[in-house]
Amino acid sequence: MRGMKANGAQIIVKILENQGVKIISGIPGGAVLPLYDALYKSSIKHVLVRNEQGAGFIAQGMARTSGVPAVCVATSGPGALNLITAIADARADSIPLVIITGQVKTSLIGTDAFQEADTFGLSFPITKHSVMVKSAKELLEALPKAFEIAASGRQGPVLIDVPRDVQTDIAEFDAWPKIAKGLKQPEQFPTTGTVLNDLIQKTADILKNAQKPVLYLGGGANSKKASEVIADFLKVKPMPVVNTLMALGCVAADNPLNLGMLGMHGSYVANRAMHDADVILAAGAHFDDRATGLLEEFCPNAQIIHIDIDAAEVNKIYPALVPIVSSLELVVPVLTKLLDGQKNTTCDSWVKDLQKLKSQALEPTSAGKFVASVAQQAQNSGLKSKDTIVTTDVGQHQMWVAQYYPFVCPRQFLTSGSLGTMGFGLPVAIGAALQNPKKRVICFTGDGSIMMNIQELATLAEENLDVTVIALDNHTLGMVRQQQEFACDKRYSASIYKKSPDLCSIAKGFSIPAMDVSLSDTDWGSFAFPQEGSGPRFICCKIEQGENVFPFVPAGKANINAILE
C-alpha cells in the first residue's frame, strides 16, 4: 500500500526543499506552469530574471561562491534555448548546476508543437549529464541523482527536461528519497592504493632534488579546502606559484611566492618561471591554450607532475612524468607530510631570483592603476578585502582585473574562463550577492559586455542587492580592437562603435544610483561602496580606445616572447 501521493511539480519542489535549495532563478512559461504553481506555496525564493540566460548565470554566481549546485528554471523552446550559453559556460569551467526545463507534453514530442525544441539533444554535449523524465515517479530518483552528479568529481551542470504532463502526473510512493547531503561520489578512474602512494612518493623525491620547481595552480584549486592544503604545503616546500585565470585567489596576491597569472596576458615573471622550470607541479590545471601559448616552447625542460580529479585531462595536452588522478585536497597533504622535516634549500636562489624579477614588473597602464585603485577605494570605505567578491565580463577589463586586483582568498574572483562569455559579469554578480548577502560584490564590465545582459539591471534593482557595477567605457570592443591592431595591421573591422549609450543614464532609468568618474578621480569610493544594505551602485569610467593590455602574447608565439609595451 503506497503511503504518499504527489504530482510531478510537487515532487520537484519538495526535493529541492529537501536538498536545502533556498533560491532559484528563472522565467515562467506554459511548459513549466505547473511547477511555478507548486512554487507558489514553497519556501523557496524565486528570482524573476529578464532573460533566461540571466537565470543561468545567476545560478552560476551562487554555485561559484558556494561550491554546491544551484538551480535555474526555464520553459520549453526559446526559454530553454536561452539557457544554452550559461550551461555551456558552466560545463567549461566545471560549475555545479541543476537546470530544470519544461517540455511540451509527451504526446506532442516530435510533432513540431508550439515551443517544442529538443532540449535534451541540444544540451547533451554541454552538460555533465542530461535526462528527460517520462513519469512523475522517475523524478524521485532522477532529481536527487542530478545533485549528486553535479557535485561529484569534476563538477558540472546537469539538466532535467520535464514534459508538462509529467509535472501534473500523480505518483504514489512510500517515502521521500533520502538526500545525500555533503556526500560526493569519487572521481572516475582514480589513482588509488599502492599506485597512488608510490606516485606521491615519486613526486616527493622529484621535488626534493628540484632546482627550479614551480607550483602551477588551476581552477581545481579554487576552494577553501584546496587553498588551505596548498598553504600548508608552501610552508614546508616554499616554491614559486603561478596561477591560471581560474585559480586567482587560491594563494593571496601579496604572498611573496605568488608570481601571478601565466599565459597570454600573464605576468612576464610567471611565464619566465614556467619556461625555465625543471619541475612543474600542476594541480587542478588543464594546460589550456591561453595558459600555454606555443606548446612546443612551454616549460620545455621540465618534468611534469599532474594532479587532477578528471582522468580525461591528465596527459591530454602535455604528457606527465607523474600522472595522478585524484583531488589535490587528498594528495597534497600526503605530499606535505613526506616533505616535512626535509632540508628544502635546493631552490632558494631560484625563488629569490624570481622575486627580484617580479619587483621589476611593468608599470601598470592607466586602466590597470584604476582597477587597483578600486580595491583601495573599497577598503577606504570600510570594506575588508575578504568581504568583497569580484566578477568580470570578458575583454580587456577582465585582464586588467586579473593582473592588478589583489585577490586574497578562493572564490573571490568569478569570471568566465574557458568559454569567455560576454554578458557573464552582471547576472553572476547578482547570484553572488544572493548567496553572500553580507558581502559587497564588485562587477567589472566593459561597454561592450554590459550591453549583452543589461536588462538584468532591472533584476538587480528589484532585489536591491549590494552590487557595485564598474563599467570601463572606451566605445569599442577593446580586446578585439587590440588584436586587430597587432594581427591585422590596424584594420579595425566592426570593433569600434559609431554610437554609444549613456550608461549612467540607463542605470538611473533602472532606478540604480549612478555616477560618471574619470581615471584620476579619487573621491567616489563612499558613493560606490556604501554600508551594507544600501543596494546597488553603477560607476562608469571613460578610458582611451588605444589603451592595450600588456603583456600580450600574439597568436602562435611562445609566452616568453610576449609584447611587453
NORRAPE-V739241 format. One record per pair of residues at least 6 apart in sequence whose C-alpha atoms are under 6 Angstrom apart, sorted by the first residue. I is the first residue (numbers start at 1). J is the second residue. D is the distance in whole Angstrom. If there is no record, write none. Layout:
i j d
I J D
I J D
//
This chain:
i j d
2 172 6
2 173 5
2 174 5
3 174 5
4 172 6
4 173 5
4 174 6
5 171 6
5 172 4
6 170 6
6 171 6
7 168 5
7 169 5
7 170 4
7 171 6
8 136 4
8 166 6
8 167 4
8 168 6
8 169 6
9 34 6
9 35 5
9 167 5
10 38 6
22 44 5
23 44 6
23 45 5
23 46 6
24 46 5
24 71 5
24 72 5
25 46 6
25 47 5
25 55 5
25 72 5
26 48 6
26 49 6
26 55 5
26 72 6
26 73 5
26 74 6
27 48 6
27 74 6
29 75 5
31 75 5
31 76 6
31 102 5
31 103 5
31 104 6
31 164 5
32 75 5
32 102 5
49 459 6
52 82 5
52 83 6
53 82 5
53 83 5
53 86 6
54 427 5
55 72 6
56 72 6
56 83 6
56 86 5
57 86 6
57 427 5
57 428 5
58 427 5
58 428 5
58 430 6
58 431 4
59 70 5
59 71 6
59 431 6
61 428 4
61 431 4
61 432 4
62 431 5
62 432 5
62 435 5
63 69 6
63 70 5
65 411 5
69 96 5
69 97 5
70 97 5
71 97 6
71 98 5
71 99 6
72 99 5
73 99 6
73 100 5
73 101 6
74 80 5
74 101 5
75 101 5
75 102 5
76 102 5
76 103 5
76 115 6
77 115 4
77 116 5
77 117 5
88 126 5
89 419 6
91 127 6
91 156 5
91 157 6
92 418 6
94 155 5
94 156 5
95 155 6
95 156 5
96 150 5
96 151 6
96 155 5
96 156 4
96 157 5
97 157 4
98 157 6
98 158 5
98 159 6
99 159 5
100 160 5
101 161 5
102 161 6
102 162 5
102 163 6
103 162 6
103 163 4
103 164 6
104 163 5
104 164 6
105 163 5
105 164 5
105 165 5
124 130 6
127 157 5
127 158 6
128 156 5
128 157 6
128 158 6
129 158 5
130 158 6
130 159 5
130 160 6
131 160 5
132 160 6
132 161 5
133 162 6
135 166 5
136 166 5
136 169 6
136 171 6
137 171 5
146 158 6
150 156 5
150 157 6
150 158 6
152 184 5
152 185 5
153 186 6
153 187 4
154 310 6
190 325 5
190 326 6
191 324 6
191 325 5
211 346 5
211 347 5
212 277 5
212 278 5
212 347 6
212 350 6
213 277 6
213 278 6
213 279 5
213 280 6
214 240 5
214 241 6
214 280 5
215 241 5
215 281 5
216 242 5
216 243 6
216 281 6
216 282 5
217 243 5
217 283 5
217 285 6
218 244 5
218 246 6
218 247 5
218 284 5
218 285 4
219 246 5
219 247 5
219 284 6
220 284 4
221 284 6
222 247 6
222 250 6
222 410 5
223 410 5
224 410 6
226 329 5
227 250 5
233 336 5
236 340 6
240 257 5
241 257 6
241 258 5
241 259 6
242 259 5
242 260 5
242 261 6
242 270 6
243 260 6
243 261 5
244 261 6
249 407 5
249 408 5
249 409 5
249 410 5
250 409 6
250 410 5
252 408 4
253 406 5
253 407 6
253 408 6
259 270 5
261 267 6
262 270 5
262 271 5
262 291 6
263 290 6
263 291 4
263 292 6
264 290 6
264 552 6
264 553 5
265 551 5
265 552 5
269 358 6
271 559 6
271 560 6
272 560 6
274 299 5
275 298 6
275 299 4
277 302 6
278 301 6
278 302 4
279 302 5
279 303 5
280 304 5
281 305 5
282 305 6
282 306 5
283 307 5
284 308 5
292 298 6
293 558 5
293 559 5
294 556 6
294 557 5
294 558 5
297 558 6
304 320 5
304 321 5
305 320 6
305 321 6
305 322 5
306 323 5
307 324 5
307 325 6
308 325 5
308 326 6
309 325 5
309 326 4
309 327 5
311 325 6
368 400 5
370 519 6
372 404 5
372 405 5
377 525 5
381 526 6
387 439 5
388 439 5
388 440 5
388 441 6
389 412 5
389 441 5
390 413 5
390 441 6
390 442 5
390 443 6
391 413 6
391 414 5
391 415 6
391 425 5
391 429 6
391 443 5
392 398 6
392 415 5
392 425 5
392 443 6
392 444 5
392 445 6
393 422 5
393 424 5
393 425 4
393 445 5
394 420 6
394 422 5
395 479 5
396 478 6
396 479 5
422 449 5
423 449 5
423 450 6
423 452 5
423 453 5
440 466 5
440 467 6
441 467 5
442 467 6
442 468 5
442 469 6
443 469 5
443 470 6
444 470 5
444 471 6
445 471 5
446 471 5
446 472 5
446 473 6
447 473 5
448 477 6
458 510 6
464 535 5
465 535 5
465 536 6
466 535 4
466 536 5
467 536 5
468 536 6
468 537 5
468 538 6
469 538 5
470 539 5
470 540 6
471 540 5
472 541 5
472 542 6
473 541 6
473 542 5
473 543 6
474 542 6
474 543 5
474 544 6
474 545 5
475 497 5
476 495 6
476 496 4
476 497 5
477 495 5
481 495 6
484 490 6
484 492 6
504 514 5
513 537 5
514 537 6
514 538 4
514 539 6
515 539 5
516 539 6
516 540 5
517 541 5
518 541 5
528 537 6
550 564 6
550 565 6
551 562 6
551 563 6
551 564 5
552 562 5
552 563 5
553 559 6
553 562 4
//
